[in-house]
Amino acid sequence: MAEAPTPGDESSDEDSQWKKDMEDSDVTIFFKPEDAYRIEKTILSNFEQLKLKFIRPAISTPMAAHQYKNIAKAIKNSKKTLLILSESAKNIDFSLETYLALEQCLQTGRLSLMVLLIDGMSVQELPEIPFLQQATQMVLVDNYHERCMETVCKTLKREVSLNQLLPAGNFAVGMAWSHFAGYLKNILPVFFMLCPLSAKGQRDIADIDPNVQNMGRVVIEMNGRKYTPTIYKVNGKNENGKDEEYFCCAEYPSALCALGLITDEVLNLLTPLQRRTEVERFKYKTEELLNHTRNQECFGRAKVLVFDDEGKDEESTPSRVLFKGVRSAIEETFLKPVGEKPPGLYDPNRPAYSKDVCFLYSDSDAHESKSMSHSKNPDNKTINSIRGFLEDKNIRCSIARPPIDSPDVVEERVKEARWVCCLISNNTIKKKRFIEFWLAALLNKCIEKNHLKIVILLKDVDSSYIPNFIQWVTYIDIVNEPSFEERIFEIIKGDVISLKSQVPVGNVAFGLAWAFHVNYLRHVLPDFNERLQHRMAQDDIRKLTASREFKVSKHLLELVPESCNFKPLLHEIDERIQPPLEIKPIEKQMNATKKVFSCKLYRIQGETCDYYFAGEMLTPINALSQMNVSMIAGLSKQRMYEQRDQLVDQITAILQSKATPAEMQDKCRCIKYNDQNWKLADVIMKEIDKDSNEDHETKYGNWLKRQNEEES
């Protein structure tokens, strides 16, 4: 098996000066060499006067491989990174490692990437690349140069945590995994998921559509939780006008409906276009998980039905969507002749494209003739081999090779192809002109408008080299995966396939955190203290508390083991924790089914007193654990631990933000603990003791304050 390099590999001791410079500086600055004279005279000189310490690694000159790694390392370790862009810098080019490092500036928990626009360049002209759009953007106005420079310096010196903000991210991947790991795997019979493009669920489908009737529920108990999917009867007419009725389990995925709730409220995290894109991505990701060979028990057991619920015609009604979906599923199962395949490459209903696939990769070694035969680039041989295989199967292919092919040529070939196969190789990452702003913006825009589908081909590198904005798509390791050419053909011809490769997850913490907040915490926290007090006052507990001292946690404890080893019931982790007592659950009809939000009360018998607390393992940790164990998600243990920490930080930030009403903000706590060295009961008792001491100190402080007021 080939050894794949990873971004930012450690290099030799010659990095020591770089490291010292980074530690001493306030900011690492990048700009195009053509702008150097103007920037040095009018911007860097001001930085020096204002005592802003900076370093300037060059990014657009030929470099050895270890220097590329130093640049990536500089970006990752800098307190702040400043990118200065002018009109001439719209086509600024990067090595892939530099591009990836800039993306990661927004994943460190700090708002560390900033963009300064100069020489009349406006925010509207900023390339549509996620990491640029989400960075802090500043415009240098020449008429107010001195004042602007002071503001820029203050901004660069100020520490701002991403957790103080509410940034939009790629929700779909995290939400799809959350829905799959925490729900679908537990309840799957044949199941239909309605995915409206508005991402808004309805309380009951029968309430809004006369052709749908609620027939009751199925009750499924799993790991101490109740699941109650609803059975619906759907009426409709077939293509011959004959009345038919079907029965099915259906609902709106709660994880997806979090998008609609977030968009509707004051958070304004997603534009309508972004919301629709996330709905499509949710469908894509969920189907990947359901169809994966490692989830054979789920294959064909659920259907994701995307529809435009804001449309006005009959096809936009839930009954019509369900009728067609259920009928199609039955036909696929019972009526289709054995061996018949789904519509293939030349389905007449698909959009017209002049090419089936465009191979996109970097080639700066070709001669002026642009002939691949004159190039020393080893990737040409790889692409030629794949292209020949596909053309033998009547697949129409084209090739786009920046920078040899001009931006206009590359854009035309990408847009005319139904699929784009993007090759990322060990050779690619050393090319300083593989990722240009215009190319990244083009791919991102096409994805958002659903104009194409992308397959990443990895050659001697791993999935960490896939840029975040396309990290949700399928990738194929063409070195280590047998029959990779057949895999490419299967994808391009459009057949439903069982995906055999890992499905890269990118940054899932955003989606997992928001889904957990919107679909759980918002429902259990409002009257949490009242329900806890009511349960503590019942006879079975009163008998215990009457004869022994006790302490009660006033918070819902969400427990996070550092190992991400998830157990649904806490008494199975530590024998000193007694089996749970049920707190009155919250029951709500929402998203077309009945939801039961349970909450468990546990007791620990300490040496001097008893401890009572409502708590559980943080549910999204289960999704992270399954991503790692399943080997589907391309989530290494190290990456899982990083996502764990980001998840905890994000949930904590949401709880302290305007997304959570003030009266609910102190009702829940996330507690991360080292489960290798600490017993869970000890962690919880320590937490409750700390809270108890803080309460006593607060009460004593209030008493002293009253005494002083009375004396004065």
Salt bridges, closest charged atoms under 4 A:
GLU10 OE1 - LYS73 NZ 3.52
GLU14 OE2 - HIS66 NE2 2.81
ASP15 OD2 - LYS73 NZ 2.91
ASP24 OD2 - LYS20 NZ 3.16
GLU40 OE2 - ARG56 NH2 3.10
GLU87 OE1 - LYS90 NZ 3.35
ASP93 OD2 - LYS432 NZ 3.63
ASP119 OD1 - ARG38 NE 2.75
GLU125 OE2 - LYS90 NZ 3.25
ASP142 OD1 - ARG38 NH2 3.69
ASP207 OD2 - ARG203 NH1 3.33
GLU239 OE1 - ARG327 NH1 3.44
ASP243 OD1 - LYS237 NZ 2.72
GLU244 OE1 - ARG327 NE 2.93
GLU245 OE1 - LYS233 NZ 3.83
GLU251 OE2 - LYS595 NZ 3.37
ASP264 OD1 - LYS200 NZ 3.30
GLU265 OE2 - ARG522 NH1 2.75
GLU278 OE2 - ARG281 NH1 3.51
GLU287 OE2 - LYS283 NZ 3.02
GLU288 OE1 - LYS285 NZ 3.24
ASP308 OD1 - ARG276 NH2 3.42
GLU310 OE2 - ARG275 NH2 3.93
GLU310 OE1 - ARG276 NH2 3.51
GLU315 OE2 - ARG320 NE 3.54
GLU315 OE1 - LYS324 NZ 3.08
GLU331 OE2 - ARG327 NH1 2.68
GLU332 OE1 - LYS303 NZ 2.94
ASP356 OD1 - ARG350 NH2 3.82
ASP356 OD1 - ARG396 NH2 2.76
ASP363 OD2 - ARG401 NH1 2.96
ASP365 OD2 - LYS431 NZ 3.10
ASP379 OD1 - LYS459 NZ 3.21
GLU391 OE2 - ARG387 NE 2.99
ASP405 OD2 - ARG413 NH1 3.32
GLU411 OE2 - LYS415 NZ 2.90
GLU436 OE2 - ARG433 NH2 2.84
GLU481 OE2 - ARG487 NE 2.83
GLU490 OE1 - LYS500 NZ 3.76
ASP495 OD2 - LYS493 NZ 3.01
ASP527 OD1 - ARG531 NE 3.03
ASP539 OD1 - ARG542 NH1 3.92
ASP540 OD2 - ARG535 NH2 2.83
ASP574 OD2 - ARG576 NH2 3.34
GLU582 OE2 - LYS600 NZ 3.51
GLU587 OE1 - LYS594 NZ 3.19
ASP610 OD1 - ARG548 NE 2.59
ASP610 OD2 - ARG603 NE 3.18
GLU616 OE1 - ARG225 NH2 3.29
GLU642 OE1 - ARG639 NH1 3.24
ASP645 OD1 - ARG644 NE 2.93
ASP645 OD1 - LYS672 NZ 2.89
ASP682 OD1 - ARG576 NH1 2.97
GLU687 OE2 - ARG669 NH1 3.08
GLU687 OE1 - LYS690 NZ 3.71
ASP689 OD1 - LYS551 NZ 2.73
ASP691 OD2 - HIS555 NE2 3.31
ASP691 OD1 - ARG669 NH1 2.59
ASP695 OD1 - LYS554 NZ 3.14
